[in-house]
Amino acid sequence: MSDDVTPNADSVEFGAATEDDLDRIAALFFADMVDLGQQPDQGKLREVTSEVLADRRASTVLRVARTRDEGLVVGVILANTVLSIKFPGKALWIEELYVAPGWRQLGIGRRLVEHLLAWGVENDYRGVELEAYRMNTAASILYRSLGFRRLARERYSYDLADLEDSAS
């Protein structure tokens, strides 16, 4: 499988990820984290990707955009199941949406989100939430054009490894 495939939205299909996609999905996750200024551990990203692929309880949903001829994964969306008070019931939290740089502006991200939304409806989910970085204009335009509404809230995170480090 090579990255020398000519970008063309008509040559892409969408569906569930398979074990064969592991290394390419982990590489896309890694590229996204690097783009965001993070310094991810490639081995740990591969491990968590493997766990997601093995998750048979459907607490995670992993879908890919793959070239028909080469089978090259060029986009990925990962959502986690949460119990929502807001929606009330099962909801999806979009953790990751990433399209390889050479494949952007072809509607692949939109189609990945649409594929996830359709899957959510078919599986009795009540809503979808996500976050996008403030300066990510393309993401903001995409989500708003699909009917997502901006929420007036701030999101915080805490890395539990920081707590472990301070305890030692």
C-alpha positions, 0 to 999 in steps of 0.5 A, a space after each residue: 500500500 503506497 501513499 502515491 495514490 492520486 487524491 480523488 474523492 470518488 476513489 474513496 469508500 467509507 466503513 468500519 476499520 479492520 485489524 489490517 488498518 492498525 498501523 495506518 490509523 495509528 500513523 494518522 492519530 500520530 500525525 494529528 497529535 504532532 499537528 496539534 503541537 503534542 509529543 505523542 508516544 507512537 507505541 502508546 498510540 498504536 496500543 490504544 488503536 489496537 484496543 479500539 479495534 479489539 473493542 467488541 462492546 461498541 463503546 468506541 466507534 472507529 470508521 475510516 475512509 479508504 481508497 478503493 484500489 489500494 486500500 489506503 486509509 486516508 481518513 479516520 473518525 473515532 467516537 466514544 459512547 457516553 451516557 448523556 444527561 443532555 440528550 438523555 441516553 446514549 450519545 457519541 463523543 467525537 474524539 478524533 476526526 483526521 484526514 491525511 493532508 493530501 486528501 483534504 478539501 475533497 469532502 472526506 471529513 464531511 462524509 466520515 461525520 455523515 457516516 458516523 451520524 447515520 450509524 448513530 441513528 441506526 443504533 439508537 443514539 440520542 446525540 453527538 458532541 465534540 470539541 474543535 480547536 478555536 482556530 480550526 476554521 475548517 472544522 467549525 465550518 464543517 460542523 456548523 454546516 452539518 447542523 452542530 451548534 456551538 455550546 457556551 462552555 469551556 473544556 478542561 483536561 487533567 492528565 492523571 500521569 501528572 498526579 502519579 509523577 507528583 506522588 513519586 
